[in-house]
Structures are given as structure tokens and as C-alpha cells.
Amino acid sequence: MDFSLPQDLVDYLAELDRFIETEIIPLQERDDNQRFFDHRREHARTDWDRGGLPRPEWEALLREARRRADKAGHLRFALPSEYGGKNGSNLWMAVIREHLAARGLGLHNDLQTEHSIVANHPFVLMFATYGTREQKAEFISGSLDGSKRIAFGLTEPNHGSDATHMETRAVPERRGNQDGWRIDGQKMWITGMHAATHCALFARTSGNDGDARGITCFLVPTGTPGLKVEEYLWTFNMPTDHPRLSFTNMWVPASAIFGPPDGGLALAQMFVHENRIRQAASSLGAAVYCIEESVKFARLRRPFDKALAENQAIQWPLVELATQAEMLRQLIRKTAWEMDRMSPTEVSSRLSDKVSMCNYWANRLCCEAADRAMQVHGGLGYSRHKPFEHIYRHHRRYRITEGSEEIQMRRVAGFLFGYMGPRRKEFEQLERNYLAARAAGKTDRELLG
């Protein structure tokens, strides 16, 4: 077993650093763009008079950074070469995302907006896997050139992380001479709707509440009659682009179905697995940044005429965080390496627990590291002149979004105890053997002792 990074990956990290130094940092420093990253960042990014939405000049700056990254060949790194990418693996992406986040706050990597010079493109891969020929032609190129922006419409007000009890319903309905579907319901926290051209909307089309089957994904243009943005929800991490939507007597043609009818949750699983492992790596990188900045500060700060770092009350919490970061890094990279050897379906059935382990623990670790950095830095750490409060607020949401940590821990428990995943048959057989032995007169002491 060789745990060292391959030299070509090390070289690529250095190439990314050079690109950041020559292209991204000068852009960040131009025209007072630094206001989006220094103590003014929340005010500079948020249009308070327009419902708290992102300011247009902030989003324009992100687009320009992505344009430069795309021109340099970095933005599409993870995509297949046929879409202009470099066939980047999950392992490489995990290493890259950690590396970028560990550089700290900047235009190169801003997770408040899921922005990075090495981007995730989950919808491109979803269309490549599940799209019709017409959908691939329209949405893959459109997603890459920015002419198509798709919001992800899964979560609902009354059910949160439980997609199987969604109340949004789609029923077949013919209008004029065209077959289609009438959709009624509500969705919550549908990020990016202010700029989206379409919403990938999940609705129950058959089956019963609680069934995984019977949910279908529809591609709904955002101007469709009956679709309404009810409100933008102001959050801990402003600006907000997270609205509550309603659908009333909304009709879409049959061609709007995206992926297998009644099998839409397969798309949702692909979406979250692609994001979760890379987001875990980013949270790890942000945690490492907080730890390292705290260590440097503690060595240089001299209260009572001695380095703050000489105090065990400072050392030990950072030692624990550094230890957790080191162990988490190995799990993330091992899991990403295994993902590269499986299809998306196999990842869902065989490796989903490890992806969840990486994600929920990385998000928690990042929040703990940011909180500790604030404590080590004292009043300065609590101020907005340091990035720790920003890191805390924006990573705190990941303990809830794309599956709360409780939902992810439940997934891990399901695999661990054999209620789902590859150990299910093993435990079912174990249980049958136990019941048969009890029926034959064996006692628990003999069977379990």
C-alpha cells in the first residue's frame, strides 16, 4: 500500500497554485473586489433591499473567476474529456478540494456559493447518465456555458430530509393534443432559483407515502405558469438564494420527465454522492486552515510574556482537532478511491455509509475547528476581520443540507447493523438461525454468551 500522492497530482496542485497567484488573486484585488472577502463581505455580497439576494456584482465576479478557470482548463477537471474535462477522479477531486479550502477564504474557492476554480458539475453527469438524447443536447452544453442553470427541488416544508413522504404530486393530464402532468405541492430551500432557468422537481407519481419507488423527476422551466417563489428565507449565512416554492395546477409536457419514471430517487442519490465526498474534503480543508492559523497565532502571541502556545489549554484542543483531521483525511481519500472503482449504483448500495461518515464528520469537524480558532484568537477571532466566523456560518449549514448529519448517521447505522447495504443478507440469516435455535430450546446464554 502506498499512501503518497502521485507526482502528477502534486504537480497539478502546484499548477493550480500558480493559476491562483497569476489570475485569481489579481482579480480579487482589482476594483475593490476585496470587499467581498474582508470584514465587509456579508454586506458587500448581500442586496438587503432586494430580499437579501446576492448582489449582481458579486455574482458577476464569480462568473469571471469561473470563466478564467475554464479558459485555463481547470473548471471542468472532473468531467469526462468529451465534455471538455480531464476525466478527474473522485480521489483527485478530494485532494484538490481539500488543498483549495486549506488556502483560506478567497475567490479561488468560496463554499457559500458552491464556487470553486475546480468545479462540481453534478447535473452534467446526471444528464450524461439519465438524460434523453434531446435533454443531453440541450442541458449538458447549456450547463457548461451558463445558459442553463438548474435548481434542485427535492426538500419540502413538512418533511425535510425525508424525501419518501413528499406531498408534491404529479398526475397524468392531457391538455389540448399533448400528454403531460399536472403538478401541485410545495418545496423548500431550493437554492439558486433567483437565477435558475429550470428546476429539477421531484414529485410522487405512484405508490404510497414512504415508498422509495414512485417518485419522478421533472425538468420545469422557471417561468412555467403555476410555479411561484413564495419567499426567500433569510439564513445564518447571508446572502440568501434559498426560497420556498409553490406549484398550483402547474402543467408540464411528458418530455419534461428526467430519468426513469417512478425511479427519480436514483438521480437524487447520484447528486448527493457526487457532492458529499467533495464537500467533505472541502470541510476538511477549511478545518485544517483554522487549525494551522491557530497554531501560528499561538506561537506568536505572547500574553504574560510567554507564547500562548506554551499553555496546554491551548495545545490539547488543537492536538485533538489535528488528530481528527489526519484520520478523516485517510477515510476521505480511501472512500474516494473506492468510489472510482464503482458505478453510481454500486456506490449507493455498497459505499453510501462511508460517504456519509466522511461528510457528517468533516462538517462537524470544520465547525469545531472554526469555533476553536475563534477562541484561540480571542476578541480578534470573534471579529469579522478574521475569517473564522464566516467559515463557521457557511459550513454550519452543511450539517443540515444535503441530508442532515442525523440522516447520514442513520444511513451509517443501517449499513452497520445490516438493515440495508451489503451486510443485509448476512444479518437476516443470522437472525433466522437465532430464531430457529431458540425454537429448538437453546437459551440466550448459550446463543449470545
N, C-alpha and C positions, 0 to 999 in steps of 0.2 A: 504494500500500500504506500502510495506517495501522496502526501498532503501538500506538497509545494505547488504553487501556481505555475502553469506552463509559461514559458518565456514569452510566447506570442501574446498572452493575456497581459502579462506585466508590461510589455511594450505598448499594448493598446491603452492601458491606463495612463501611461506617460504621454501618449498621443492626445488623449482626452485632456490631460492637464495642460498641455501646450495650447490646445484649441481654446480652453477656458481663458488662459492668460492672454492670448493674442486677439481673440474675437469677443468673448463674452464679458470679461471684466471691463474692457474699454467701453462696451455698450452700456454696462451697468453704471459706469462713471460719467457717461455723457448726459447733458441736458438735465442735470439734477435727478437722474433716474435712481440715484442712491436713496432718494426719499422713500422708495418702495421697500427698502431693506434696513434702514436705520430706525431710530426711535419714532419716526413719523410714519412707519409702514402701514399701520392699520388705517389711519386717516387718509393716507395717500392712495390706498387701494380701494377704499370704500366710498361709494357715492351715497352719502347719508340722505340726500334729498330725493333719491330715486329708489326708495325701498331697500336701501342697503346693498344694492347690486355692485359688482365690481366696476370700477371706473373704466371707461373705454381706453384711456391712455395706458392703464395698467395691462389690459388685455392685449393692446397693440404691441407693447414691449415684449410680452411673452411670445406673440406671433413672430416678431422679428428675431428673437433668440432661436425659436424653432426653425425659422427659415434658414438662418445661418448654419444651424446644426445639420439640417437636411442637405444643404449645399455641400457641406464638408463630409457627408456620408455617415453621420453618426445617428441621426434621429431614428432611422428605420433599422438600426442594427439588428434587432431581434427578429425582424421579418424575413421570410424566405426571399431568396435572390430574385425570384420572378416579380416581386413587388418592390424591388429596389433596395432590399435589405442585405444583410451579410450572414443570414442563417444563424444568428446568435443564439446560443443555447441558454437554457434556464440557469445553468451553473455560471456561465459568463455574466449573464444579466444580474445575478445575485451579487457577484463580486463587484461589478461595475456600480450597481445601485448603492451598495454599502460605501464604496470609495467616494462617490459623489456626495452622499449625505454627510460623510465624515469631514468634508471640507467646510461644513457650516452653512450658514444662511447665504443665499446668493441666487443670481439669475440662472446659474447653471443647473439648479435643482431646487424647485420650490414645491413642496408637497401639499401646501394649502390648496393648490390648483391642479395637483397631479402633473405638474410640469417638470420636464427634465430634458436635457440635451440628448439623452438616450431614452427614447420614449417607450411606453407600453402602447400597443395597438391591439387591444383585445378584440375590438369589433372587426378589424381586418381579418384576424384569424377565425373569428366566428363566421364571417361571411364566406371565407375560403372553405370552411368545413361544412356549413349548413345552408348556405345561400343557394338560391336558384341561379341559373345562368344569367338571367336578367338582373337579379339582385347583385351578383358579383360584378357585373359590368358597371352598374351604377354606383354601388356603395364602396367598393374597395378603392377605386381611384378617387372617388369623392371624399372618402375619409382621409386619404393621404394628402390631397391638395387643399383640404379645408372647406370644400364646397358642400360637404355633407357632415353634419355633426349630430351624433345620436346620443340621446339621454337614455338612461337605463331605468325603466319603470316597473319595478318589482315590489317594493315595500308599500304597505298600506297603513292607514291611520290606526286601525283596530287590531292589527296582527303583527306589526313589526317584522321581526326576523322569521316568523312562521309563514312561509310562502304557500304552504299547502291548504291553509284555511282562508285564502284570499276571497274577498267578496266581489271583486270585479268580475263581471260575467259577460261573455260573448255568446250570442245566439245567432244561428244562420238566419239571414233575411235577404230576400231578393228585392232589389229596388230597380224599377224600370226593367231593363232586359239584362241586368247584371247580378250575378250571385255575390253575396258578401256577408258581413257580420255586423250586427248591432251590438255595441259595447256600452255598458253602464257600470259606473263604480268610481272609486277614488284611489289615488296614490299619494305617497308622502315622501319627502326628502329626495325628489327627483333632480339630482344635481345637473346644472348646465342647461336647464330649459330656456333660460333667457336668450341663449344663443343657438339652441338646437334647431335643426331642420326636421328631425324626426325623433319620435320616442319609441324605443323598443318596449312595447307594452305587453305585460303578461296578464292573461285573463283565463278564468276557468271556462272551458268549453264542453266538458263532460265529467262524469264521475261525481264523487261525493267530497264534501269538506274533509280535509285531512289526507286525501289520496294524492300521491305524487304524480300519478298519471291523470290526464285530463286537463292539463294547463298548456296553453298555446301562446306563443309569442307573435305579436303583430307589429309591423313597422307602420307607425301612424305619423303622417306629416303634421307638423305642429300647428298648421293653420286649419286643420280639419274642423268643421262645424261640430259643436258639442264638446270639444276639448277646451277646458278653461283653467288658467292659472288662478287659483283662489287667493293665494297669499304666498309671499316669500318669508320664510321663517328665520328670524334673526337668531344667530347662534353665538356660542362661545368664541368661535373663530371667524370673525367678520373679515372680509365682506361675505354676503350670503348669495348663493345662487341655488338654494335648496327649497323649491316650492312644494306646496300641496296642490294637487291637480284633481279636477273632477271631470267625469265623462258622462254626458247625458244624451241618450238617444244618438250616440255617435256611430256613424256607419263607415266601414272601410270595405273595399273590394276583397274578394278571395285571394287576390295576388299579394295582399299585404301580409299573409302568413309567412313567418320567418322560421325556418326549421321544421321539424316534424310536428304535424298536428297532434295535440294531446301530449307531446313529449318536450314541451318547452323548457322544463327544468334542466334538461341536459345543457341547454345554452347558458342558463344561469350558472350552473356548476363550472362550465368552461370559463366563463367570465371571471368568477371569483377565484378559481385556482390560478389562472394566469396572473391576476393582480396580487393575490395574497402572499405568494412566495417572494415576489419582488418588493412588495410593500414591507414585508418583514425585514428584508435586507436593508431597506431604507431606514426603517426604525432603528435597526441595529447600528447603522452608520451614524445616525443622529445621536444615539446614546453614547457611542464612542467619542463623538465630538464633545459632548457635555462632560464626559469623564476626563478627557485629555485637557480641556480648558480648565477644569477644576484642579487637576494635578499641577499644571503650570502656575496657576494663580496661588495655590497653597505654598509652592516653593518660593515664590517671590514676595508674597505678603508677609510683613513682619510685625504683627502686634506683640506688645510686651518685649520687643527687641529680639524676637526669635521667629524663625519661619513658621508660618501656620501649619506647614506640613509635618512639623515635628510632633504635633499632637495626635495621639491615637484616635481621638474622637473625630478627627478629620480623615485619618488614614483608613480606618477599618471600613466605614461605609463605602468608600471608593474602591477598596480592595474587593469587597463583595460584588459591587457592580462590575468591576473589571473581570472578575472571575466568571460571572454570569454571561458577560458579553463574549468571552472567549469560548465558553461551552456552546452558547447559542450559535456562534459563527459556524462551528463544526456541524451542528444539526442542520442549519440552513443550507450549507453547501452540499452536504450529503443528500438532503431531500431534493434539492435542485438537480443534482447529478442523477438521482433515481428517476425524477420526472422526465429527464431527457431520454430515458430508455423505455418510456411507456407512452401509449396513446392517451389522449384526454380521458377516454372512458376508463382505461386502466388506472389512471391517476385517481379518478373519483372512487373507484371500487377498492383499490389496494393501498393508496398512499394518502388519502384525504386526511387521515388523522395526523400524519406527520406535518402536512402543510398547515393544519390548524394549530398544532403545537408551536411551530415556528412563528406563526402570525400572532397568536394571542400573547405569547410570552415576549416577543420583540416589542409589541406595542406597550405592554406593561413596563418592560424594562426601560424604554425610552422615557416614559413619563416619570419613572422613579429617578432616572439619571438627570433629567432636566430639573426636577424638584431638588435633588441633592446639589446640583450646580448652583441653583439659586441660594441654597443655604450656605454653601461654602463661600460664595461671593458676597454674602451678606446683603446690605442695602443696595449695592450696585447690581447684584444679581437679580434683585426684585424689580429693578427699574427696566424701562424699555430700551435703555442704552446698551443692554446686553440681550442676546437673542434667546435666552433660556425660557422666558415666559412665552415667547412666540412658539418655540419648539413644543413646549408643554401643551399649549392650547390646541395647536394644529395636529399633534399626534394623539392627544386625548380622545379625539373623535374616532380614531381607528379602533379603540376598544369597544366601540358600538357599531360602527358602519361595516358593511360587507360581512355581516354576521358578528354579533356581539361576542365578547370573549366567553360568555356563558354558553352560547350556542356552539362555539368551537370546542369548548371543553366537553360539552355533551357529545359532540362527534368523536372526540378522542375516547371518551368513556365507552361509547358504542362499539368502537373497534377493540378497545382493551378487554371488555367483558363479553365480546362475541355477539352482541345484539345486531351488529352489522359488520361488513368487511370480511376479510379473508379467514377470520377465525370463527365465523358463524357456524359452519357445519361441525367444526371440532367441538364447540361448546354444546351444540344441540345433541350430538352423540354422547357427550359426557353426561348430560342431563338425563338422556334416555337410559344410559347404563346405571346411573344412580337410582332412578325410579324403579328400574327392574330389580336391582339388588335389594332395595327397601321392600318391594313386594315379596321377595324371596325370604325375608326375615332378617336381613342384615341390619345392624344398628348404625346410627350416625357415628358412634365412637369407632366402630370397625371401618366405616367407609371414609370418614373425614379425619380420623385421629392420627 
